[in-house]
């Protein structure tokens, strides 16, 4: 169960990182607010992903 949540969060992280890169390089044009909010979402998602992975590994 936890492994599938970790996997989903990992995939979400990869998609958010790609989105952040593409918007940062202006390949995709979005308002600055969207870029900031997805950056915050990326941080929270990565933090949850890491914490769950640490708990599952123990």
DAJO-V273147 format. One record per residue. N is the residue number from 1. SS is DSSP state (2 for helix, 1 for strand, 0 for the rest). OMEGA is omega in whole degrees, -180 to 180 (* if undefined). Layout:
n=N ss=SS omega=OMEGA
n=N ss=SS omega=OMEGA
This chain:
n=1 ss=0 omega=-179
n=2 ss=2 omega=-179
n=3 ss=2 omega=180
n=4 ss=2 omega=177
n=5 ss=2 omega=178
n=6 ss=2 omega=179
n=7 ss=2 omega=180
n=8 ss=2 omega=178
n=9 ss=2 omega=177
n=10 ss=2 omega=178
n=11 ss=2 omega=177
n=12 ss=2 omega=177
n=13 ss=2 omega=-179
n=14 ss=2 omega=179
n=15 ss=2 omega=179
n=16 ss=2 omega=177
n=17 ss=2 omega=178
n=18 ss=2 omega=178
n=19 ss=2 omega=180
n=20 ss=2 omega=179
n=21 ss=2 omega=-178
n=22 ss=2 omega=178
n=23 ss=2 omega=178
n=24 ss=2 omega=178
n=25 ss=0 omega=178
n=26 ss=0 omega=172
n=27 ss=0 omega=174
n=28 ss=0 omega=-179
n=29 ss=0 omega=175
n=30 ss=0 omega=176
n=31 ss=0 omega=-179
n=32 ss=2 omega=179
n=33 ss=2 omega=178
n=34 ss=2 omega=180
n=35 ss=2 omega=179
n=36 ss=2 omega=-178
n=37 ss=2 omega=177
n=38 ss=2 omega=174
n=39 ss=2 omega=176
n=40 ss=2 omega=178
n=41 ss=2 omega=177
n=42 ss=2 omega=180
n=43 ss=2 omega=-179
n=44 ss=2 omega=180
n=45 ss=2 omega=179
n=46 ss=2 omega=178
n=47 ss=2 omega=178
n=48 ss=2 omega=179
n=49 ss=2 omega=-180
n=50 ss=2 omega=-180
n=51 ss=2 omega=178
n=52 ss=2 omega=178
n=53 ss=2 omega=177
n=54 ss=2 omega=180
n=55 ss=2 omega=-179
n=56 ss=2 omega=-180
n=57 ss=2 omega=-178
n=58 ss=0 omega=*
